C-alpha cells in the first residue's frame, strides 16, 4: 500500500491526541439524526443546541404572555390588493314571470282540496309530496318515513328544512361468553345426550391443545349437532384436528370456524375431509386472517359439486368462476333436499 492510502491511518492514535473539547465536538458532528421521523423524541431528531445555562425555573404563563406580546407587536404583511369593501358587478334582477307555473300547466282543483292545501302545514305538504312520489323535493329519510307511516304525519319539518343526520343508536356490548371450556370438554368426551350445541365463540384464551382435544373427542360423539369456535385464534393444527374429526363424525350438522388464523393449507385439509362427510349441512369458514387463495376456492367449489349434503356455506368468494360453481351447487343441493323431504 502507498503512504497516502487512507487505510494506513491510525485512528486510535489520532483520537488519543484529541482534547476533551475536541472529542465532544467530534461526537456532536457524528450524531445520526432523523428530523423526518415524528415518532422519535425531539432529542433524537435534532442536535442539542442549548449550550446556555438556564436563567431560572420554567414559567409557562410568562412564556405564553411573551409569545402573545411578540405576536401582537409583529407587523402584518400588507395585502397585494387592499380591501376597500367596494361591491362590483350588477345586482341580479329576476325576469318577470320567473318561478311561476305556466298557464297551460296550471291545474284547477276542487274548492275543498284548494282549501285543504292552502291550510296545510309544511310537514303535511312534505308527506303529501312523498305519497305522490316527488322524492326529489326531500331527503331520503323524509321520503321513506312518510311511506312507512299510516294514519299520522311522519315528518315534523317541512320540505325546505335542513337535512339532519339520524340519531346514533347505542347498542349494549354483548356479554362475554361464560361457557366453561373444561366442563364442556368432559361432557363431549362422555357423550352427554343433553349437550347438542357447543358455543366457544369469542373466547380467545383457549389453549391450542385444548381445542385439539375438543375435536378429538368429537370423533366419537353422537349428540352434538352444532359446534362454533368463532374468534378463538384457532390455527392450522386445530384445522387438521377438525379435518380428522369430519372423516369420522356422523352426527354434526353445523360447523362455524370463522374469524380465526387458519391458512390455506389448513383450510384445504378441512375441505378435502368434507368430501368424506355426508351429515354436515352447514359450514362457515369466512374472515380468516389470511386470504385462502384461488386453489382453495376451486377446491371448495369442487367439494360442493360432489357433496349433496352441504346446504349452506359461509364464505365470500373472490373469483367469479368458483363463486358461480358454488352457487349452482348449493341451489342443486337445496332442491334435492326439498324433493327428499316432500317425498
Secondary structure, DSSP 8 states (H G I E B T S, - for coil): --TT-GGG--HHHHHHTS-HHHHHHHHHHT----TT-TTS-HHHHS-----S---S---HHHHHHHHHHHHHHS-----SS-------S------TTTTS--GGG-----HHHHHHHHT--HHHHHHHHHHTT-GGGS-HHHHHHHHH--SS---SS-TTS-------------------HHHHHHHHHTT-TT--EEE-TT-TT--HHHHHHHHHHHTT-SS--EEE-TTS---HHHHHHHHHHHHH-SS--EEE--SS---HHHHHHHHHHHTT-SS--EEE----SS---HHHHHHHHHHHHH-TT--EEE---SSHHHHHHHHHHHHHHHHHHHHHHH-
